Amino acid sequence: MKTLTWKWHWPSHNGLPPLSLIALLLVILLALGSTAALVEVDLVHIFQSTGRLFEFTRQLFAVPNWSYLPTLGTKMLETLEIAFLSTTLALILSLPLGILAARNSSLHPIVYHCSRNLLSVMRALPEVVWALIFVSAVGLGALPGVMALTFVTTGFMAKFFAESIEVVNSKAIEGITATGANWLQVINFAMLPQAFPDLIGTVLYILDHNLRTATIVGLVGAGGIGYELVTSIRLFNYSQLVMIVLTIYLAVTVLDRVSNQLRSRVI
């Protein structure tokens, strides 16, 4: 019996990769190699640092400080509240902005471009920078964290909403328009029902992102578990650090599982 062998060839006249692709890969490799020194990428140094990394990881296997549990619960609850509240406020604000920023649902080209530019401004700076700005404005606490996450999340979520609305099936829009429906009715009955699964997926992804980001804004005094995290690292308090890390991991994992189940049911 003959053994069947399968060979894959490039869709070119000689079966080899095209020269344009090879040239592009070479340019990319040369660019990466030339910029590695600028960002201090040194494989030898990285390899030599693995010992310190393993030593730090080994220190995490410490006996938890159970007396820290009440404080940990309070701070983690505050982090969850920041994440959920900022996501809810951003959802309320981003839905109308997303409609105005979508090319096929915006009221006017000027409104479309102004909305897009506004969303770009809201996404231009990271959450930590906005947290610093709001901390200087309203003081320390969870409020500047909520404000920072709401502001940046609105920009991202509205952009995702706009892109989901722009790719809906135009035939449904034409059918609703043919019945004499107005602008708002077309959006409610033709655009949003088609974009709804993507909107749900976006909201759940943003919620997962905000939960992790809420731990970061605490580094600058914007509430949550972040300040406790960086303090434990600086003081080498591994008995508290291991509890904080495990709590954040469990919160993100549980939220991820719940999000997957909810999204599957919606789809």
PyMOL commands that set and color helices and strands:
alter all, ss='L'
color gray80, all
select helices_A, chain A and resi 19-36+43-48+50-59+66-101+109-124+127-138+142-166+170-178+183-220+226-234+238-266
alter helices_A, ss='H'
color red, helices_A
deselect
rebuild
show_as cartoon
